[in-house]
Every structure is written in C-alpha cells, then in structure tokens.
Amino acid sequence: MDRKYNDLIGDILKDSGEMDRKDLKGMGKPLPKDYVKRNLFQNFQKIAKDAGYLPYWLKLQKDIAIQLHNVSNEKELKKINKRIKEYNTVCPPSMQRSAITLEELEEVKTTW
C-alpha cells in the first residue's frame, strides 16, 4: 500500500476520469469572496435563481395574474379565489393576498 489512508471517493473519481477534468470553471482557484460571505441557504438561492428556478408560490402568483386578466364571470372568479387560498398557504406571510370580488376586479388586475 503506497498511501497511509483509503480514499474511496478519490479512487472512484480517478477510475471514472473525473479527476483529470481541467475544463471546469473555477477549478483550482479559491472560492469567490461573495460566496464565502453568504450562508448555505443564500448560496442555494443564488445558484437556483441563476439556473432559472422559480419557487412554486411565484409560479402560482404568475398563473393567478394571467387568469385575472382573462376572467369573465363569477364562476371563474371563484376558481381564482380558491387558487389565491392555495397561494396564501405556500407564500411568505408578507405576500399573502385577500379574495377578490367582481366589483374590485379591475383595480386588482393592476396590483397582481
């Protein structure tokens, strides 16, 4: 045995050729200073945002906004209000919205 320790992961990477890859961005360089300043969750959020990920509640918010602009009757508005209830259960508390009535529909279209 030529080593004092077992490096199982290193052996697997060596066998697969992953250790030989030199084309990876940032390979062999120190981590960026802005990466070190943030905590793990903030780093995840930045990576997810850069990759185009949208949380479910933001997708739902966009869907509701689109539906609001196309609503034509009370029945459709009831479906939208059900979706608003669902939205309120998954979004941050400061982003919660109230149910919509036909009378306030035109005003609400500008804020959604």
Beta strands, then each sheet from edge to edge (+ up, - down):
end
